[in-house]
Amino acid sequence: MTVTAPSPAVQRVGGRHVAGAFGVCAVVATVAASSFTAQAAVPGIPMPGPIVVYGLPIVRVLLDLAAVAVVGLSLLPKLLGFDRPERTEPVLLRVRPLAVLAAWAWAICALLAIVFQAAELNPGAVPTFGMIADYVGSVGTGQGLLFSAACALAAAGIGLMAVRFGEKVPAELRVIVALFGLLPIPVTGHAVNSIWHDPIMVSMEIHVIGAAAWAGGLAATAAFVAPHRDLLAVVLPKFSRMATVCLLLVALSGLITGLGTMALTPGVTLPDAIVTSHYGLLVVVKTVLVALLVPVAAHIRFRLLPAIRRGQATALVGWAVAEVSVMGLAYGVAVAITRASIA
């Protein structure tokens, strides 16, 4: 069977649709959810300005999107395999530089988030280097973001080596560094002070890593592999198996983290807090969004995948855009959850 390669214009359009849907939905959900959780001004107490109130969550969700992009683009070589370089290398030649750019964006957003966090703790003051240094030195959130930025820079460096030397730079190394950079991100959310602190943190880590691998892998597959039917027939079954595991991990860990955090917060009682607090309501919204992903993912796996294996044309990109749109909304809500009041 002769497979005609899609034109570069077709590839760019598909990639823009996937990336655009993910990014726009994430930012819109972040702004909407942040407006919902914004604290009312209290007379006599200085409050952060609107630039900080809305700028910080937007920077945080852009950080998440850049990290997801790095993870997905780093996973793609593993999904494509290494036994047909004449077919996979043209795709990877486009992917590797984008992974470097995404890693730089991740690092910049992490550093900007530190500045915004410092400004939030010092309302009315312009952040200075000393103020930022004090924040990083005394607050775990700042240290976590700085470590995440360092991992992003490491991912950019390794990515540059991959641009130069190709798959001689192990794909596993790129994936591990990218995932390692995700580990500090849960530190920037709500903390639980109890004997269950460590299990809750592990649940958060699993949630973040599972979501990044799922969303990043889907976006990368739809944007760069979907135009090539022969490669898609190889990649999609591998991704589908990984996505199923990620879906289960994300759903279970999300419920454990959300309900566990509320249950272990002093002065908060369940189930009342689920419908009386901003945090609980956002957890419900995010749970609904994850539930909406199930039928979309099932359609791709059980309806589209068999046709793709037979080399038939499908509407995969359209369904992928729908799925990443819901994922983007979930990411936006997740950023707001880290800043919402539990009580």
N, C-alpha and C positions, 0 to 999 in steps of 0.2 A: 504494500500500500504506500502510495506517495503522499507525504504530508506537506502541504504548502505552508510555508512560514507566514505568519500574519505580518502585515506592514507595520513599520515602527509607529505610524500614526494611530493604528488600532490599539497597539500595546500601550501607548501613552494615555489614550482616552480611558481604557479600562483601569489603568493604574491610578489615574486622577480621580475616577469615580470612587474607587475603594478608599483611597487615602482621604479624599475630600469628605466623604460621608462619615468616616470615623472621626476625623478632626472636628468637623462642624458640629456633629451631634454631641461630642464630648464637651466642647466649649459652651454650647448653648445650655446643656444640662448643668454644667458647673455654675454658670451665671444665674440660672433660674433657682437652683438649689441653694446657692449662696445667699440670694435675696430672701429665700424662705427662712434661712437660719440666722440672718443678720441680727445682731443684738441692738435693741433700742438704746438710744442715747440716755445716759443718766446724768441729771444736772450735777455739776461740780466735779465729774469724773471725765478726764480727757479720753476721747475715743479716737481710734485710727481714722484717717480720712478715707474717702471713697477709692482713692488710688490703691491704698493698701487693702481695703476690704474686698475689692473685686480683683485687684491685680494679683494678690497672693494666690487665691485659688486658681486663677487662670494660668499663672506660671506653673503651679503644681500639676495641673492636668496636662499642660504642654510637656512637662517633665515626664509624666507617665506615658504620654503618646510617643515621645522620642525613645524612651526605654523599651516600649513595646516594639517599636520599629527595629531597634537594634537586635532584640531577641529574635524576632521573626526573620529578619534578613540573615542572621547568623545561623538559624536553624535550616534555612533553605538548602545549603549544600548537602546537609545530611539527608534531607528528604529527597533530593534529586539523585543522590548516589554518585558513585565515582567510576562506574564501569562504561559510561558513554560520554567521554569528555567532548567529543566532537559535537554533541547535541546540547550538553549542559553548559559548556563554557561560554557560548554567546549570551546566555541568560545571566550567568554569574559575573560576566564582565560589566554588566549594568548594575548588578546588585552590590558588589563590593564597595564601590565609591559611595553609594547611598548609605551603606552601613556606617561608613566613616563620618559622613555628614550628620547622620542621626545621632551618633555618639557625641559629636561636638555639641549638637543642640541639647542633648541630655545634660552634659556637663555645664553648659551655660545656664540652663534653666535651674539646675540644682544650686548654682552659686547665686543666681538672682533670687531664688526662694529664701536663701539665707539672709540676704539683704532685706527682703520684705518681712521676714519673720522678726528680724531685729527691729525694724521700723514699727511693727505691730506692738512690740513690747515697750516701745518708747514713743507713744503717740505725740504728734506735734513736733518731733525733732527729726532733722535730716540725718539719716544713718551715717556715722563716721567709721573710719577703719577701727578705731578703738572700741566703739560700740559693738561693731560686728564681731571683733575678736573676743570681747567679753561674752557675747551671746554664744558663740561657738564653744568657748571654754567652759561655760557653766550650764548649758542646756543640751540635753541629749539629742533633741531634734536637730540642732545645728551640727552636731558631730556626725549624726547619721547622714545628713545631706552632704556634708563635706566628704565623707567616705564614699557616698554614692557618686559624687562628682569625680573623685579620684579613680573609681572603677570605670566610669564613662571615658575618662581620658586614656586609661589603659586599653579599653576596648577600641578607642580611636587609633591608638598606636599599633595595636595588633592588626586592626583593619587595614592600616596603611601598608603593613607588611604583606597582607593578603592581596592587596591591589598590585603590589610589585611582584610577588612570588606565586600568586594563585593558591591552589589547594595544597601546595607544599606547607603552608601554614595550617595546622590542623583545625578543622571546623569545630571539633570538640572544645578546643581552647577558647575559641571565640564565644561559643555558647556558654561555657562555664563562667568566663569573665563577665558576660552580660547578665547572667542570672545572679552571680555573686553581688553585682551592683544593685540588685533589687532588694537584697536582704535588709539593708538599713531603712528602707522606706516605711515599713510598719511602725518603726520607732517614732515616726513623725505624727502618729495618730494618738488615740486615747491610750492611756496607760492604766493597767489594773494592778493595784497594790494588794496582793494576797498570795497565798501559796500557789494559786492557779496562774500566776503571772507568766511563768515559762510556757505552760501548755497553750495559753491564749496567744502568746507571741509566736509559737511554732505554727499554730493554726493560721495566724495572719501571714506568716512567711509562705506557707503552702498556698494560701489564697492568692497572694500577689504573683507568685511564680506560675501557678497554674493558669491564671488569667492572662498573663503576658505571653506564655507559650501558645495558648489557644488563640487569642486575638492576633498576636503577631504572626503566627504561622498561617492563619487563614488569610490575613491581609496580603502577606507575601506571596502565597500560593495563587490567590485570585489576581493579583496585580502583575505577576511576572511569569507564572506558569500556565495560567488558564488559556492564553492564546496559542499554546503549543499542545495539541491534543495528545501526541504521543508521550510527551513528558508528563502531562496531567494524569494520564492513565497510570503512571508509575507513582507520582507524588501523592495524589489524593487518597488512595487507600492507606498509605502510611500516615498521612495527616489525620485522616478520619479516626484511626485507632488511637492516636495520641489525643485528639480532641475529645473523644469519649471519656478517656481517663481524666483529662483536665476538667471537663464539665462536672463529673462526679466530685472531684476534689474541690473545685470552686464552690459548688453548691453546698457541700457538707461543711467545709471550713468557714464559709461565709456565715452560715447559720450558727455554728459554734462560736465564732468570734463575736457576732452581733449580740446574740442572746447571752453569751457568757459575760461580755463586757457590761451589759445592763444588769445582770444578776449579781455581779460582784462589785458594783459601784455602791458605796454607802448611801443610804437614803432613797434608793431606787427599788421599787417592787415590781415584779412581773405578775401577771401580764399587763398591768396598767400602763407601765412605761412604754409599751409598744405603740400605744395610740395617744399618749399624753405628752410625749417628748419629741423634739425635732429629730433626735437620733433614732428613736424607734420608728417614726414614720418614714424616715429615709431608708432604714433597713427594710421596711415592708416594700417600698418602691423598688429598691434594688433587687429584692427577692422576686418580685413580679417580673422585672426585666430579665433576670436569669431564667425564669420559667418560660418566658416568651421565646428564648433562644432554643429551647428544646425542640419544638416542632420544626423550626427552620433548619436546625442542624440535622434532625431526623430526615427531612426531605432531601437534603444534600446527600446524606449517606445512603438512604435506602431507595431513593428514586433516581437521583442524578448519577450516582457512582456507577451503577451497573451499565448505564448508557455510555458513560465516559470510558469504561473498560472496553466497550465494543468499538470505541473510536467515533462515536456519534457526537454531533454538535448538541450542546445543552445551554441552558440559561444560567450557568454556574455564576458568572460575574454578577448578574442581577440578584440572585439569591445571596451571594456573598456580601453585596452591598447592603442588603436588608439585614443580614446578621451583624456585620460590623457597625451598622448604624445603631442597633440595639446595644451592642457592646460599648459604643461610644457614650451612649446615654448612661449606661451602668458605670463607666469610668468617671463621668462627671458627677454622678450622685455619690460615688465612693469618695471623691475628694471632699465633698460637702460633709459627708459622714464624719470624716476625721476632725472636722471643726464644729460639729453640731453639739448642742448641749444635751447631755444624757438625762439630767434631772428634770 
